[in-house]
Amino acid sequence: MDEKNLDLLLTSLKNLGVSLTDKQLCSLVKFYELTMEANERFNLTAITDERDFIIKHIADSLAAAPLIPVGARLIDIGAGAGFPSVPLAIARADIRVTALDSTLKKTTFIADSAMKLGLENISAVAGRAEEQTSLFNSFDVATARAVAKLNVLLELAAPLIKVGGLFIAYKADDSELSISQNAQKALNMALREVKEFVLPNGDPRALLVFEKTAETQKKYPRRYSLIKKSPL
């Protein structure tokens, strides 16, 4: 990573209130290199420019780092190539991260990258969120970034987190809150915070933070085909 882009990364993290050690910064740089290397073999991300990667993947992913409770167990739904799960695992050594994605090649990449980076606080699971019954009520925090509409995400996330746990949805803005009112009520998910910020390229972003206030009804989550066809 060239010096100009490294300065951009440091400035971006400072603006987000995220402080990293030199070792953690090196791990982020190495993860970029691993992603680009793997991207030549199979499609992981359309964002390959170094500057864009820093802004749209690393900085965006780490915006939620200050919101995660100390020692939390976190699940990243639809982790893709590892965003935000891998940057969060790098930045927050105190938390335990499960990267969940339905595409095996992506979870294999995450697990392989974690091994190469020496990250012992992240594991990867291949599967759909609504089918992970053994993981229900297991997590303090769930995250989702560029996965689905908010009302769909709430139904996928709520069963996985404990009562009192948090769901952090990465969005461009808060416009989807209006379509999620029924889902919030049905799933006992209460909006606690909207953290708005702007990426270094000027793109607006918002982290929508929900708290699970009571147990999820047994009828949720439904099959994904039904969730998608008839969202709450």
Secondary structure as GFF3:
##gff-version 3
##sequence-region A 1 232
A	DSSP	alpha_helix	3	16	.	.	.	ID=ss1
A	DSSP	alpha_helix	22	39	.	.	.	ID=ss2
A	DSSP	alpha_helix	50	53	.	.	.	ID=ss3
A	DSSP	pi_helix	54	59	.	.	.	ID=ss4
A	DSSP	alpha_helix	60	62	.	.	.	ID=ss5
A	DSSP	three_ten_helix	65	67	.	.	.	ID=ss6
A	DSSP	beta_strand	73	77	.	.	.	ID=ss7
A	DSSP	alpha_helix	85	91	.	.	.	ID=ss8
A	DSSP	beta_strand	96	101	.	.	.	ID=ss9
A	DSSP	alpha_helix	104	117	.	.	.	ID=ss10
A	DSSP	beta_strand	122	126	.	.	.	ID=ss11
A	DSSP	three_ten_helix	129	131	.	.	.	ID=ss12
A	DSSP	three_ten_helix	133	135	.	.	.	ID=ss13
A	DSSP	beta_strand	139	145	.	.	.	ID=ss14
A	DSSP	alpha_helix	150	157	.	.	.	ID=ss15
A	DSSP	three_ten_helix	158	160	.	.	.	ID=ss16
A	DSSP	beta_strand	161	171	.	.	.	ID=ss17
A	DSSP	three_ten_helix	175	180	.	.	.	ID=ss18
A	DSSP	alpha_helix	181	186	.	.	.	ID=ss19
A	DSSP	beta_strand	189	198	.	.	.	ID=ss20
A	DSSP	beta_strand	204	212	.	.	.	ID=ss21
A	DSSP	alpha_helix	224	229	.	.	.	ID=ss22
###
